[in-house]
Amino acid sequence: RRVTLKDGFDASDLKVILNAYKPLGTDVHVYYKVKNNDDPDDFDLKNYILMSQETSSGTISKGKDDIQEFIYKTPTETTAYTSNKVRYETFKTFSVKIAMVANTYYDMPRVKDMRAIALD
């Protein structure tokens, strides 16, 4: 889903918080893409960028009902990007994608809820 911020609320960074069941042998990858309002490129053609997990990588769920909080941040703690030789420091539109992976098919990670926070 695409999110467009209100006028005057352009952001320069993004943080994603998940409450999830993540057993041993599984992982949750979070990706984002952003677009400045002045960028003429099509948002749908932008590439997703992998976020870094801020929460300890050793954090796992110990049982089916053990929901843990996982925080993800942009790799450089900024979403600045270059498009058509123009550098954009802020964004007005963003999208988040979550990919859940596992070594088995019977114990998959589950995301209970997600919050995406656009930071100034």
Secondary structure as UniProt FT lines:
FT   STRAND          2..4
FT   TURN            7..8
FT   STRAND          13..21
FT   TURN            24..25
FT   STRAND          26..35
FT   TURN            37..38
FT   HELIX           43..45
FT   STRAND          49..50
FT   STRAND          52..53
FT   TURN            57..58
FT   TURN            64..65
FT   STRAND          68..73
FT   TURN            75..76
FT   STRAND          81..83
FT   TURN            84..85
FT   STRAND          86..88
FT   STRAND          93..102
FT   STRAND          110..119
//
